[in-house]
Amino acid sequence: METHVEGETVRVGHTGREQFYDARGYGHPVDGELSLSRVETAHLLYRGDIDSVDGMGFREFLATEDGLASRFLVYKDLRDRGFYLTPAREAWVDDPDGIDFVVYPRGDGPWDDTVAYRVRVVAERDPVPAADLGDVVLAVVDEESELTYLETSRPEVSGTAAEPPEHGTDAVLLDDRAVVWEPPERLHAAAFYGQPLDDDRTAVQLSLVEGAYLAAQGVLSFPGGRESVLELGRDAEGDRFDRRLAVYTALRTSGVVPKTGFKFGAEFRTYADISSVEELGHSERLVRVLPTDHTFAPRDLSLDIRLAHGVRKEMVFAFTDGIGHEPDASADVEWLSVQRLTP
Amino acid sequence: METHVEGETVRVGHTGREQFYDARGYGHPVDGELSLSRVETAHLLYRGDIDSVDGMGFREFLATEDGLASRFLVYKDLRDRGFYLTPAREAWVDDPDGIDFVVYPRGDGPWDDTVAYRVRVVAERDPVPAADLGDVVLAVVDEESELTYLETSRPEVSGTAAEPPEHGTDAVLLDDRAVVWEPPERLHAAAFYGQPLDDDRTAVQLSLVEGAYLAAQGVLSFPGGRESVLELGRDAEGDRFDRRLAVYTALRTSGVVPKTGFKFGAEFRTYADISSVEELGHSERLVRVLPTDHTFAPRDLSLDIRLAHGVRKEMVFAFTDGIGHEPDASADVEWLSVQRLTP
């Protein structure tokens, strides 16, 4: 079969269209002929369906473009899994920006108006701006050419947690925590703020984030006011404290209870439905707080997602610049869920 | 009972010595009297064994020193778990540097010459220099005052992996990987280098670290020589590539097989005993590669250790400056194992 490279495209004639597009979903038909992308061409060369392109076999052809080998591995893997897919190019697919492939549901192909996944191929070392995620599947090619698929989406954040307890309880700062020596019972037992100093004592210890939130709500009064809590938090953590407080506030405002995620290496673990501490279930999500302009390293993403998966929680990233951590400004947080996917 | 503060020490008289030291292992006896540290005093106040010190009750006393509240929580927790422990001070314990407490085996006390744990208390936000670890237990107090114990030690790194295969096989670079189109069978099957491009193909893909190591060993020949592999690796990763290569080399030299740890967010997972790929067992360790002057954030440590625990692997940190990545310089790597501990 006659094939030759024209810029980004490999052209094959009428026979190719029947054999490759009509029968197996390769390429994009133009005027009765067929245009193939390089990655599709590499796959046809690999399979032996095409012998050579302009004199090049599979090995030589794979080296003709930067990144082609990684894209080939993902293309081949998805084909091996029984999918048809189309390289994302203007006029070939809708909305090709930011992705490499449109993958059709199994059994469907480019002639159907259906989409299973929008896939972006990244190498293990490629930085991935958070702003690019939310509606794509990342196909990460690691340094040993193994593949990991990560599905990104925008989660709903809402729960049914109780309102904070009555106002005006005295609290103090002690090192880097807040302590309420004589707390109202609901503070911990119903609303799950802080934790008791001991099983048989009434005193409740709270994190500075909990303390700052409850001070803003008027629930706790500190000798130095709410500012003294913010000051201590910022001394220890800088802007990160404001970001965490913004996310904490957004979660509580949505009826979700955040508790420390330290044991999981995250900022928070969250409970959407709590009626009392005695009936505390399993926390559903881990939340990592990041600045809005954050760029992920795929390895860090992999670490978070693997851990969350292992403890049966959903990994959620919360992006905020920390401005507007007052309770009425919770809309300044954006949420991103990332989960492993087996296509 | 008469008690009063003298600098860092709280003094109680002869009765106190019998009641607190002889019977329950508090403090350090001096001339028939007893010296108590602040954290011990806080615990005795908390229990009601002492009513007040210079007019202060438990709440007031706990605020008299920075960090006392965190140390108190750890001291109390270890006491609750049935241990006697002594604050680390010159003349009170051997080698008090870098730790807060010496914990005795259950049933033993300060009058015995035994040690169960040497404990260092850190708050969640305290940076922990890697150089301080290796023979201590970290007691991390998180922002909600929950405790996590992390045991640090120096692991043995050795295995029985096969020698590299015969010399002089041709390899090429393709994007950010190496490919051996016609590999000797032992390359992957016996020595577990790289991975096959496909189940029914002979071609083997290798990471750049594997490629650089095998080029140094004379096993692989690249058109641009070993330097071309190093150059590509350094372009992508900078110094990190040299550090990873140094650790890879040290592991292989010790008979251990490193493979990518990407799915676990680590640099490598390792196999100590491999006779063939068919009988590949479970990898035993995850290895994270860090510069020698690295300082840990406790939360990052917690993330790594929690993940490793969840997948039943040991978390090992490898410290190197990346100088001396030639195979004969493997001694430049220091190893640190960190595991969760329930005292």
Interface residues (C-beta under 8 A of the other chain):
Chain A: R59 L62 A63 D66 G67 L68 A69 S70 K76 A123 E124 R125 V140 D142 E143 E144 S145 E146 T148 V172 L174 D175 D176 R177 W181 G194 Q195 L197 D198 Q205 L206 S207 L208 V209 E210 A236 E237 K259 T260 F262 K263 F264 G265 A266 P298 R299 D300 S302 L303 D304 R306 L307 G310 V311
Chain B: R59 L62 A63 D66 G67 L68 A69 S70 K76 A123 E124 R125 V140 D142 E143 E144 S145 E146 T148 V172 L174 D175 D176 R177 W181 G194 Q195 L197 D198 Q205 L206 S207 L208 V209 E210 A236 E237 K259 T260 F262 K263 F264 G265 A266 P298 R299 D300 S302 L303 D304 R306 L307 G310 V311
